[in-house]
């Protein structure tokens, strides 16, 4: 009987969650795939809704064939009843209960007021990541958006925020964002990268081992040329200007120590700045489950198991590494979970290909990480008047005062003294900045709940009749 | 080339919503934020403290900068909420609760 199969709840329908769901469902497990978006795919495969009638959504994507394969397989599994896909479900907590069961608490979107719970024998966390942005004067102006945000609005809503953009920050994400905006008719005035991507080309080991990635880089380079996008390596945006919205940015060259070179500033007129400094993992659900966290990522073993029984994790949540790594980790996690839930011994030989691609992708991203970095002295550019915590409107001056005069030595104490990180976003946006200004390492935030929950829902959660 | 042309979009019939009383055309399936961007609007909130304008920042529901009042319900994330025909969208002042 299908209903007697063990039940795995997969949280997140991006590449990792999809690969995990498909692998688990193919090996005798009933899967409930829970995701906050209206359609599967996650941020990487975010697509326009049906109402927009896009005939060529692949024009805004790469590795579209992979999406077709995943999407078709999901549809077939949903049809067959082996995967249940709960779209528009926003998970706020996963709670272990008696008899080795876990309860997933979600809110039904878009209003996020009505609760839904899912009971499962095991949970697989594939919650993805979000973009890290370091502050600079003017970064709260309308027209300044995260690089990923510009891409999400373009892929999902087929809209752009202006006519002339600067894409800035650091990291491989800036390339598809710049070429995507340019293809969509935005004049991309400059791609401002604080690192020197050529440094990567000087790493023969990384390059020789990853010819496909080299080819991808070359393709992006060609597209930037075709759209006449000027690339400014070892440059940074030092300020965004405008009154009610962005009208220009000032960029400057960085010296070999990551400091702004005096006299190198120049102003570029633009109505859009798409900016990002890397990615951070969503780890809230793992943290509240008590999973061991390694740095800012969920720690997993070779089978993608966390140290909490019945909880697996895959994709960006275990460490930022891109879609190919997410697919590999998801597959392994799904296979491992299926084996352990059905009482068979997991055999890593049966997922050797995924393990090899996981190893290679991790190796590649580790090499990327040594090249792409924000300017070492980015805090020098953050004036005291610059708002650091966007929600609570806490300035850099207030953070510095908390550190220099009131003795705060960590993000948590700064938060208690200034309210930086206490607002709607719960510090997700300002934590890296506050840590940098306070001169300490960013540590896991230990958010008890993964998103805002109405008090009435919280009060009723745990009632037996709640299910 | 605009984004709609790029993907060969053939959207369903457009409809009308209002932003602070002004009529705006929206397409089916768009979020409130996408409809406002398409209409050339990039801010629809004034912060609680300094009353500064804000709009989309993260675009994926994480930062809460794009909060807006839709059909008298404040604090909706414009980047997540789908726009519906006849929606009354209002610039959100502060908490959105009139205090």
Interface residues (C-beta under 8 A of the other chain):
Chain A: X36 X38 X43 X48 X49 X50 X51 X52 X53 X54 X55 X56 X57 X59 X60 X109 X110 X111 X130 X131 X140 X141 X142 X143 X144 X145 X146 X148 X149 X150 X151 X152 X153 X154 X156 X157 X158 X159 X160 X161 X162 X183 X184 X185 X244 X245 X390 X391 X392 X393 X423 X424 X425 X428 X429
Chain B: X1 X2 X3 X4 X5 X6 X7 X8 X9 X10 X11 X12 X27 X28 X29 X30 X31 X33 X34 X37 X38 X42 X43 X47 X48 X49 X50 X52 X53 X54 X55 X56 X57 X58 X59 X60 X61 X62 X63 X64 X65 X67 X73 X76 X79 X80 X81 X82
